[in-house]
């Protein structure tokens, strides 16, 4: 085909293809096949349907686009460049996959304006999309009026075979169908190829029937390579269905246009190679140098700039009218999206005295959530079928269900993996919502990818984890986290807090709310068993990560370091040692991350280097504690799996008793 005979649409579509081909070729790394095959559906979506403003990527009422098949990231970078986003220039395209590039190997929201969520691990993106759609549905139900819709946008997702194989997508999409999220539209790039070859070797189910069973509206476009009208009609039909999410299977050819590598695994995850690039240019009639987009195509693509400005201008007029009629709601909406904290909000967090009743920290967590909920109407979330074990219901705010999107208690079902990714999507919606997701601490293993991605992608989620140790009891070792806390502390940019009592739980929530508003996640670990309220604990101490709860007269001979429910063992042991004339300090260390963020002088004041005899007490693995106990210290810890018995028995048998703490302390003291 000679270039002169190409239609404008073909020029625009091939612009995507060859930007992807050239970028991958220059990098000698990447996935050109998906952008080559999915270019037609992406063109139709971005040119005719997607509402966005390239000059203001964070305009609130934009449609959200998620490339769940994140390995095909050059598809998204090409679209951002072509439509006029300032975040991606042609030089950025040329720097694909290079050091500190705005065009990394997978789309990352913290690197590239216009990328809504970080997608890399397959299936996470479509699950994030469910969260984005939940956020839109909730805000629309809360703020929209019959005469003024200020929240009215779609979430579009392009996903691939790999996304549909991963279990997280099944969990999230099942839930989306239950909720009837009509503003969620997924386009499935059905190209039948994965890294190992044809998907027939491992994946032969009827995906459309699966989504029908989930409760989605399902369509099929058999020719996704050339049938632009068919793609457009399918999207129009999807938008017309308001009570179900929509799934459009678009059958494409991976690596479309490559004479020798199209429809093979060879084009999935590696560059075409110089000879094949030349043949592909000839085959598609592309007579342009690498990274050159024909003027007619670029001019057409850049019409998105004017369209986007008009979309935003129209919305601004709508919002101005809304403010005039509904000033109170408008002020609340503006506070949401500003990320501002209400004045004096933390005053609602309770404080406790030693004589107050001993309860589990999960119960203190429930109290905090219900004190915060009226102050933070943007707080929304729930548990993976464990509401009454996690104690995460915010009372009086209803259940988030189909047709009841204004409510705030989300029942995720037994879907930890999906819950995690959905919460990330809610947080990354850009509306200031504060999502929380809850389960037993041990089941963070089911959602580790999502927790890791919340830290990586700067998603302000509060992870509420209960039953945090062998004190969980009778359910036995499958439900008793041993290594879990250590592994979570290893995740960069995740703040882990294990509070000891009521005051520390309030401190944990103070940190978590502030972190959420700063677009950072926090994981809170709470007990099943009751714990006493201790005399020396404080909200302020938790914000420092570590602080002195009981001190000695003069320089201590020994420092006992505790977290969570074991802090009380340290306090009682210290009292007995002090009565015997020993100088003992007790340090609470609920958050290693917060403590490490303090300056050197503060850390030295709490854990002076001169005091080398230290004993850490935590009902979890000893892994990592050497940092705080040094070479002369010791631990009371558990480096084996637990056992099925009442929680108190488990703790006693594994050495979490005052007597054992005393014995270890005396051994250190000689």
C-alpha positions in Angstrom: 0.0 0.0 0.0 1.5 3.4 -1.0 1.4 6.0 1.7 -0.7 8.3 -0.6 -3.6 5.9 -0.6 -3.8 5.6 3.1 -6.9 7.1 4.7 -6.5 9.6 7.5 -7.6 6.9 10.0 -5.0 4.5 8.7 -2.3 7.2 9.1 -3.4 7.9 12.7 -3.4 4.2 13.5 -0.1 3.5 11.9 1.4 6.4 13.8 0.7 4.5 17.0 2.2 1.3 15.5 5.4 2.8 14.2 6.1 5.0 17.3 5.9 1.7 19.2 8.0 -0.2 16.7 10.7 2.5 16.6 10.8 3.0 20.4 11.2 -0.7 21.1 13.7 -1.1 18.3 15.9 1.8 19.7 15.6 0.4 23.2 16.2 -3.2 22.0 13.7 -4.1 24.6 9.9 -4.0 25.0 6.6 -5.4 23.6 5.7 -4.0 20.2 3.1 -6.6 19.3 0.2 -5.3 21.5 0.4 -1.7 20.3 0.5 -2.9 16.7 -2.6 -5.0 17.2 -4.5 -2.8 19.6 -3.9 0.5 17.7 -7.3 0.5 15.9 -9.4 0.1 19.1 -7.2 2.6 20.9 -7.6 5.1 18.0 -11.4 4.8 18.0 -11.6 5.1 21.8 -9.3 8.1 22.1 -10.4 9.9 19.0 -14.2 9.5 19.3 -15.1 8.6 22.9 -12.5 9.4 25.6 -13.1 12.7 27.3 -9.8 14.2 28.6 -7.8 17.4 28.5 -4.2 16.9 27.4 -3.2 20.3 28.9 -4.7 19.4 32.3 -4.2 15.7 32.9 -5.8 15.9 36.4 -9.0 17.6 35.3 -11.5 16.0 37.6 -14.3 14.9 35.3 -12.0 13.3 32.7 -12.7 9.7 31.6 -10.2 7.4 33.2 -8.2 5.2 30.8 -6.3 2.1 32.1 -3.9 0.0 30.0 -4.2 -3.2 32.1 -1.9 -5.0 29.6 0.9 -2.7 30.8 3.6 -4.5 28.9 2.2 -2.8 25.9 3.1 0.6 27.4 4.2 2.1 24.2 0.6 2.1 23.1 -0.2 4.5 25.9 2.9 6.7 25.5 2.2 7.0 21.8 -1.4 8.1 22.6 -0.2 10.6 25.1 2.3 12.1 22.7 0.0 12.2 19.7 -2.9 13.8 21.6 -0.6 16.6 22.9 0.2 15.8 26.6 3.2 17.8 27.7 4.4 14.8 29.8 5.5 12.8 26.8 7.6 14.4 24.0 9.1 12.7 21.0 12.4 12.8 22.9 10.7 10.9 25.7 9.5 8.3 23.2 13.1 7.9 22.0 14.1 7.3 25.7 11.7 4.4 26.1 12.8 2.1 29.0 15.9 4.2 29.8 17.1 5.6 33.1 14.7 8.1 34.6 12.7 8.2 31.5 9.1 9.3 31.5 8.4 6.3 29.3 9.3 3.4 31.5 8.8 -0.3 30.6 5.4 -0.4 32.2 3.0 2.6 32.8 3.7 4.3 36.1 1.4 7.0 37.4 4.0 8.7 39.5 6.3 9.0 36.5 4.1 10.1 33.6 1.2 12.6 33.7 -1.8 11.0 31.9 -1.2 7.6 33.3 -3.9 6.9 35.9 -2.6 3.8 37.6 0.6 1.8 37.6 0.1 -1.4 35.6 2.7 -4.1 35.2 1.6 -7.2 37.1 -1.2 -8.5 34.8 -4.8 -8.2 36.0 -4.1 -5.4 38.5 -5.1 -2.7 36.0 -8.6 -4.1 35.3 -9.0 -4.5 39.0 -7.9 -0.9 39.5 -10.5 0.0 36.9 -13.2 -1.5 39.1 -12.0 0.7 41.9 -12.0 3.8 39.7 -15.6 3.0 38.6 -16.6 2.5 42.3 -15.2 5.9 43.1 -17.1 7.5 40.3 -20.4 5.8 41.2 -20.0 6.7 44.9 -19.3 10.4 44.2 -22.0 10.7 41.6 -24.6 9.3 44.0 -23.4 11.6 46.7 -22.9 14.9 44.9 -25.0 14.9 41.7 -28.3 16.7 41.5 -31.1 16.3 39.0 -30.2 19.7 37.5 -26.4 19.4 37.8 -24.1 16.4 37.2 -20.6 17.3 38.4 -19.5 13.7 38.5 -20.1 12.0 35.2 -17.3 10.1 33.6 -16.4 6.6 32.3 -13.6 4.2 33.1 -12.2 2.5 30.0 -9.8 -0.4 30.2 -7.8 -2.3 27.6 -6.8 -5.7 28.9 -5.3 -8.8 27.4 -5.2 -12.5 27.6 -2.8 -12.4 30.5 -5.0 -10.1 32.5 -7.9 -12.6 32.0 -5.8 -15.5 33.1 -4.7 -13.8 36.4 -7.0 -14.5 39.3 -7.1 -10.9 40.5 -9.1 -9.9 37.4 -11.7 -12.6 38.1 -12.2 -11.5 41.7 -12.6 -7.8 40.7 -14.7 -8.4 37.7 -17.0 -10.7 39.5 -17.5 -8.0 42.1 -18.0 -5.3 39.4 -20.8 -7.4 37.9 -22.5 -7.8 41.3 -22.4 -4.0 41.7 -23.7 -3.3 38.2 -21.0 -0.6 37.5 -22.4 0.8 34.2 -19.7 3.3 33.7 -17.0 0.6 33.4 -16.1 -0.5 29.9 -13.4 -3.0 29.2 -12.0 -3.7 25.7 -10.4 -7.2 25.6 -7.5 -7.4 23.1 -8.2 -11.0 22.1 -5.0 -11.9 20.2 -4.5 -15.4 21.4 -0.8 -15.0 22.0 1.2 -15.0 25.3 4.9 -15.3 26.0 4.9 -19.1 25.7 3.1 -19.0 22.3 -0.5 -19.6 21.4 -2.8 -19.3 24.4 -4.3 -22.6 23.2 -1.6 -24.4 25.2 -3.1 -23.2 28.5 -6.2 -21.0 28.0 -9.2 -22.3 26.1 -12.2 -21.2 28.1 -14.9 -19.0 26.6 -14.0 -15.7 28.3 -17.2 -14.0 27.0 -19.4 -16.5 28.7 -17.4 -16.1 31.9 -18.1 -12.4 31.8 -21.7 -13.0 31.0 -21.8 -15.2 34.1 -20.3 -12.3 36.1 -23.2 -10.1 35.1 -21.5 -8.0 32.4 -22.9 -6.8 29.1 -20.8 -8.7 26.5 -20.1 -8.0 22.8 -17.7 -9.3 20.2 -16.0 -7.4 17.4 -14.6 -10.2 15.2 -12.3 -7.9 13.1 -10.4 -5.6 15.4 -7.8 -5.0 12.8 -9.8 -3.0 10.3 -13.5 -2.7 11.5 -13.3 0.7 13.1 -17.1 1.2 12.7 -17.7 -2.1 14.5 -15.5 -1.0 17.4 -17.3 2.3 17.6 -20.7 0.8 17.5 -19.7 -1.6 20.3 -18.5 1.2 22.5 -21.8 3.2 21.8 -23.8 0.1 22.7 -21.8 -0.3 25.9 -22.4 3.3 26.9 -26.1 2.7 26.4 -26.1 -0.1 29.0 -26.2 1.7 32.3 -26.9 -1.1 34.8 -24.0 -3.4 33.9 -20.3 -3.1 33.2 -19.5 -3.8 29.6 -17.0 -6.2 28.1 -16.1 -5.9 24.5 -14.0 -8.8 23.0 -12.0 -7.3 20.1 -10.2 -10.0 18.1 -6.9 -8.7 16.8 -3.7 -9.8 15.3 -0.7 -9.3 17.6 2.1 -7.5 15.6 -0.3 -6.6 12.9 1.5 -5.6 9.7 4.7 -7.6 10.4 5.0 -10.1 7.5 6.9 -12.7 9.4 6.2 -12.1 13.1 2.5 -11.1 13.3 0.4 -13.6 15.2 3.5 -15.2 16.9 5.0 -15.0 20.3 8.1 -13.6 18.7 6.5 -10.1 18.5 5.1 -10.3 22.1 8.1 -9.3 24.1 11.1 -8.4 21.9 12.0 -6.0 19.2 11.1 -6.8 15.6 14.7 -6.5 14.4 16.0 -4.2 11.6 15.1 -6.4 8.7 11.5 -7.1 10.0 11.0 -3.4 10.7 11.9 -2.6 7.1 9.5 -5.3 5.8 6.7 -4.0 8.1 7.2 -0.4 6.8 6.9 -1.7 3.3 3.9 -3.8 4.1 2.0 -1.0 5.7 3.2 1.7 3.3 5.0 3.7 5.9 7.5 5.9 4.1 8.6 7.8 7.1 11.9 7.9 9.1 11.9 6.5 12.7 9.9 8.6 15.2 8.4 10.8 12.4 4.6 11.2 12.4 3.0 12.6 9.2 1.7 16.1 9.6 -1.9 15.2 8.6 -2.0 12.5 11.3 -0.5 14.6 14.0 -2.8 17.5 13.1 -5.8 15.2 13.5 -4.6 13.7 16.8 -3.9 17.2 18.2 -7.5 18.2 17.8 -7.8 16.5 21.2 -6.3 19.6 22.7 -9.2 21.9 21.7 -11.8 19.2 22.5 -10.3 18.7 25.9 -10.3 22.4 26.7 -13.9 22.6 25.7 -14.8 19.6 27.8 -13.2 21.2 30.8 -14.7 24.6 30.1 -18.2 23.1 29.9 -17.7 21.2 33.2 -16.4 24.4 34.9 -19.7 26.2 33.9 -21.7 23.3 35.3 -19.7 23.4 38.5 -20.1 27.2 38.8 -23.9 26.7 38.5 -23.7 23.9 41.1 -21.8 26.1 43.5 -24.4 28.8 43.2 -27.2 26.4 44.0 -25.6 23.9 46.4 -22.8 25.8 48.1 -22.4 23.4 51.1 -22.1 20.4 48.9 -19.7 22.2 46.5 -17.5 23.2 49.4 -17.3 19.6 50.6 -16.5 18.4 47.1 -13.7 20.9 46.8 -12.3 19.8 50.1 -12.3 16.2 48.9 -10.3 16.9 45.8 -8.0 19.4 47.5 -6.7 16.7 49.9 -7.2 19.1 52.8 -7.8 17.8 56.3 -10.7 19.2 58.3 -9.7 21.6 61.1 -9.1 19.9 64.4 -10.1 16.5 63.0 -7.7 14.5 65.2 -9.5 15.7 68.3 -12.1 13.0 67.8 -9.6 10.2 68.3 -10.0 8.8 71.8 -7.4 8.6 74.5 -7.2 6.1 77.4 -6.1 5.7 81.0 -4.7 2.5 82.5 -8.0 1.9 84.5 -10.0 1.8 81.2 -11.2 -1.6 80.2 -8.8 -3.9 78.4 -10.1 -4.7 74.9 -8.5 -6.0 71.7 -6.8 -3.4 69.5 -9.2 -4.5 66.7 -11.9 -3.1 69.0 -10.0 0.1 69.5 -9.7 0.2 65.7 -13.5 0.0 65.3 -13.9 2.9 67.7 -11.4 5.0 65.7 -13.1 4.2 62.4 -16.5 5.2 63.8 -15.1 8.4 65.4 -13.5 9.3 62.1 -16.3 8.4 59.7 -18.5 11.5 60.5 -15.5 13.8 60.2 -14.3 12.2 57.0 -17.2 11.5 54.7 -14.6 10.5 52.1 -13.7 7.5 54.2 -15.0 4.4 52.5 -14.2 0.7 52.6 -14.7 -2.7 54.2 -13.6 -6.2 54.6 -13.1 -9.4 52.6 -16.1 -11.1 54.2 -14.7 -10.5 57.7 -16.6 -7.3 58.8 -17.5 -8.7 62.2 -14.1 -10.2 62.8 -12.1 -7.2 61.6 -14.7 -4.8 63.2 -14.6 -2.5 60.2 -18.3 -1.5 59.8 -18.8 2.3 60.0 -22.2 2.3 61.6 -25.1 4.3 60.2 -23.5 4.8 56.7 -25.2 1.9 54.9 -24.0 -0.8 52.6 -22.4 0.0 49.2 -24.6 -2.0 46.8 -26.0 -1.7 43.3 -28.4 1.3 43.3 -27.0 2.4 46.7 -23.7 3.8 45.7 -23.9 6.7 48.2 -23.3 4.3 51.0 -19.8 3.6 52.5 -19.5 0.1 53.8 -18.1 -2.1 51.0 -18.6 -5.8 51.2 -15.8 -7.2 49.1 -16.6 -10.9 49.6 -13.9 -13.4 50.0 -11.7 -11.6 47.5 -8.6 -10.3 49.2 -6.6 -10.1 46.0 -9.3 -8.2 44.2 -10.1 -6.0 47.2 -6.5 -4.8 47.4 -6.4 -3.7 43.7 -9.9 -2.2 43.9 -8.8 -0.1 47.0 -5.8 1.2 45.0 -8.1 2.2 42.2 -10.4 4.1 44.6 -7.4 5.9 46.1 -5.9 6.8 42.6 -9.2 8.2 41.3 -7.9 11.6 42.3 -11.0 12.6 44.2 -9.6 12.5 47.7 -11.5 9.4 48.8 -9.8 7.4 51.6 -10.3 3.7 51.0 -9.6 1.1 53.6 -9.5 -2.7 53.1 -9.5 -5.3 55.8 -8.7 -8.9 56.4 -6.7 -11.1 58.8 -3.0 -10.2 58.8 -1.9 -13.6 57.5 -4.1 -13.1 54.3 -2.0 -10.1 53.2 -0.1 -12.9 51.4 -3.2 -13.1 49.1 -3.0 -9.4 48.3 0.7 -8.7 48.5 1.0 -7.5 44.9 -1.7 -4.9 45.6 -0.2 -3.7 48.9 3.2 -3.4 47.2 1.7 -1.5 44.3 -0.1 0.8 46.8 3.3 1.8 48.1 4.9 2.0 44.6 2.1 4.0 43.0 1.5 6.3 46.0 -2.0 5.2 46.7 -3.4 6.5 50.0 -5.0 3.3 51.2 -5.4 2.3 54.8 -4.9 -1.5 55.2 -6.6 -2.7 58.3 -5.3 -6.1 59.4 -6.4 -8.0 62.5 -5.6 -11.3 64.2 -2.0 -10.2 64.1 -0.1 -13.1 65.8 -0.2 -16.6 67.3 -2.6 -15.0 69.8 -5.1 -15.6 67.0 -5.5 -19.0 68.5 -7.6 -22.0 67.6 -7.6 -21.6 63.8 -4.0 -22.7 64.0 -0.8 -22.1 61.9 -2.6 -21.4 58.6 -4.2 -18.4 60.2 -1.3 -17.3 62.5 1.1 -14.8 60.9 4.7 -15.5 61.8 6.9 -14.0 59.1 4.2 -11.6 57.8 5.1 -8.4 59.6 8.7 -8.8 58.7 7.9 -9.2 55.0 5.6 -6.2 55.0 8.2 -4.0 56.7 10.4 -4.9 53.8 8.2 -3.1 51.3 9.6 0.4 50.6 7.2 3.4 51.2 4.8 1.3 53.2 4.3 2.4 56.8 3.5 -0.6 59.0 2.2 0.1 62.5 1.5 -2.5 65.2 -0.1 -0.6 68.1 0.0 -1.8 71.7 -3.3 -0.4 73.2 -6.0 2.2 72.8 -3.7 5.3 72.7 -1.4 3.7 70.2 -4.3 2.7 68.0 -5.5 6.3 68.0 -2.0 7.3 67.1 -1.9 4.7 64.3 -5.1 6.2 62.7 -3.8 9.7 63.0 -0.7 8.7 61.0 -2.8 6.6 58.5 -5.2 9.5 57.8 -2.4 12.0 57.3 -0.5 9.5 55.1 -3.6 8.9 53.0 -3.9 12.6 52.3 -0.3 12.6 51.3 -0.9 9.7 48.8 0.9 7.1 50.9 -0.4 3.8 52.2 -0.4 2.6 55.9 -0.8 -1.0 57.2 -2.2 -1.3 60.7 -1.9 -4.7 62.5 -4.4 -5.3 65.4 -4.9 -8.0 68.0 -7.7 -10.4 68.4 -7.0 -10.8 72.2 -7.6 -8.1 74.8 -4.7 -5.9 75.9 -4.4 -3.5 78.8 -4.1 0.3 78.4 -0.6 1.3 79.5 0.4 4.3 81.5 3.1 5.6 79.2 1.6 5.2 75.7 0.6 8.1 73.6 -0.7 9.3 70.2 2.4 11.5 69.8 4.7 8.6 70.6 3.3 6.6 67.7 3.9 9.4 65.2 7.6 9.1 66.1 7.5 5.4 65.4 9.3 4.6 68.7 9.5 6.2 72.1 10.2 5.6 75.7 7.2 4.2 77.7 9.0 3.4 81.0 12.4 4.9 81.9 15.0 4.2 84.5 16.6 6.5 86.9 19.9 7.3 85.2 21.4 5.5 82.2 19.6 2.1 81.7 21.4 -1.1 81.9 18.9 -2.9 79.7 16.3 -1.8 77.1 13.2 -3.9 76.6 11.7 -3.2 73.1 8.1 -4.3 72.5 5.4 -3.9 69.8 1.7 -4.5 69.9 0.4 -6.9 72.5 3.8 -7.8 73.8 4.6 -4.3 75.0 2.6 -5.0 78.2 4.9 -7.9 78.9 7.9 -5.6 78.7 6.3 -3.1 81.1 5.4 -5.7 83.7 8.9 -7.3 83.4 10.5 -3.9 83.8 8.6 -3.2 87.0 9.8 -6.5 88.5 13.4 -5.9 87.4 13.3 -2.3 88.8 12.1 -3.6 92.1 15.2 -5.8 92.1 17.4 -2.8 91.6 18.0 -3.0 87.9 17.9 0.0 85.6 15.5 -0.8 82.8 14.0 1.3 80.0 11.0 0.1 78.0 10.7 1.3 74.4 7.6 0.9 72.3 8.5 0.5 68.6 5.1 0.3 66.8 6.5 1.5 63.5 10.0 0.9 62.3 9.4 3.1 59.2 8.3 6.1 61.3 11.2 5.6 63.7 13.7 5.5 60.9 12.3 8.8 59.6 13.4 10.6 62.8 16.7 12.4 63.0 19.8 10.7 64.5 19.6 12.7 67.7 16.1 11.5 68.5 16.9 7.9 67.7 19.9 8.1 69.9 17.8 9.5 72.7 15.5 6.5 72.6 18.0 3.7 71.8 21.4 5.0 72.9 24.3 3.2 71.3 26.0 2.9 74.7 23.3 0.5 76.0 24.1 -2.7 74.2 22.0 -5.1 76.3 18.6 -5.0 74.5 15.7 -7.5 74.3 13.0 -7.3 71.7 9.7 -8.9 72.4 7.3 -9.5 69.4 5.1 -12.5 68.7 6.5 -12.8 65.2 9.7 -13.8 63.5 13.0 -12.5 64.7 14.0 -11.5 61.2 15.1 -7.8 61.0 15.3 -7.2 64.8 19.2 -7.4 64.7 19.0 -3.8 63.5 17.7 -2.7 66.9 19.1 -5.3 69.3 22.7 -5.4 67.9 25.2 -8.2 68.4 24.8 -8.3 72.2 21.0 -8.3 72.3 18.4 -11.1 72.1 14.8 -11.6 71.1 11.6 -13.2 72.4 10.2 -14.2 69.0 8.8 -17.2 67.0 10.7 -18.6 64.1 8.5 -21.6 63.4 4.8 -22.0 62.5 2.3 -21.7 65.3 -0.2 -24.2 66.6 -3.9 -24.8 67.1 -4.9 -23.9 70.7 -6.5 -21.1 72.6 -4.6 -17.8 72.0 -3.4 -17.5 75.5 -2.1 -21.0 75.5 -0.2 -20.4 72.2 1.4 -17.3 73.6 2.4 -19.0 76.9 3.8 -22.1 75.2 5.8 -20.1 72.7 7.4 -18.0 75.5 5.4 -14.8 75.3 5.0 -14.5 79.1 6.4 -12.2 81.7 8.4 -15.0 83.2 10.2 -15.8 80.0 10.9 -12.1 79.3 12.3 -11.9 82.8 14.4 -15.0 82.3 15.9 -13.7 79.0 16.4 -10.2 80.5 18.3 -11.6 83.5 20.4 -13.8 81.2 21.4 -10.6 79.3 22.2 -8.8 82.5 24.4 -11.7 83.6 
